[in-house]
Amino acid sequence: MDEPLLPDPHDRFFKETFGRVENVVPLLCGVLPSALAEAVDWSTLRREESSFLDETLAKRCSDLLFTVEWAGGPACFYCLFEHQSSSDLKMPLRLLRYMLRIWDQWEREHPNDTRLPLIFPLVLFQGTGGWRAAADLRGLVHLPEGGPEELTSFIPVFRYAVVDVSDLEVRDRIHALHVRSILELLRCVVMEKDAKRLKSAFAALDDLLRCQGNDLAYIRTALTYLFRASGDIDRPVFREQIQLLENNRIKEEAMSIAEMLRKEGREEDLVLARQDAILEVLELRFGHLPVDIPSSVRSVSDGEKLRHLHRQAVQALSLEAFRKVL
């Protein structure tokens, strides 16, 4: 297996899973108003290669945009995956920003169109404690108590749907077994603990892999996601669950990925140790470090570059001189 493991397992799993028509259509049909779902021409569904996230938020969430035809006109489905521990209370405002960016892009690409496409925003939430953000902008905007009802007409009106992977009622509305298995896998990775997490996650993974058949590329993605996103997993139980997999080809793939992750973990430890050594030398020589120095050093992972920086930390005449070689 020569494919490198990407640093963000959540982003990769989300995009490779729900970037597929056979997965995203059952998900959308389970949460859309029935009249809209029936009016959509699902054969026209197309994934757009665009992201509308702020750079600072891209590490804790992922997004996908789809276009489709419905009732003789265009529509957009914007799917936002929140793989953070708690819900963002300002989600309506964030979504409004993203929707405006989508419409801006639409105008640039369709300069002769006089109308905008409908946007259906969907939030897929993997955190704990349930989704707590307001369902629309009215929940964020301060209005004087007892003020006239007409004031609400000045607030932009839109709602968004939420798929909370911990909410069984939401999952029950999705009829496709393999999509329910995907949501259960997402739930187990975050909600369950230790051995129970792995056993539940492997059960969901087993259901999912049976549906995916011989799609080895996706099997690798799903296995890698489980291994990387589970955090402080119990290694003996982990190996035990791999041995329980019925498909020998998948079992071999799981062992290969596990070995790669073990090597990757050793490499990450070595990088961290080199970064620590550089910062320790700098602190001993120049005292308390400004915030940008540790941040810049931590962003370097190349071994040769880190060795060079360590020499510079020892030899540089000043902190400013070291900053110039970062």
PyMOL commands that set and color helices and strands:
alter all, ss='L'
color gray80, all
select helices_A, chain A and resi 9-18+21-31+34-39+91-109+137-139+149-154+168-172+177-191+194-212+216-229+235-244+248-286+292-298+303-315+319-325
alter helices_A, ss='H'
color red, helices_A
select strands_A, chain A and resi 40-48+61-70+73-82+118-125+161-164
alter strands_A, ss='S'
color yellow, strands_A
deselect
rebuild
show_as cartoon
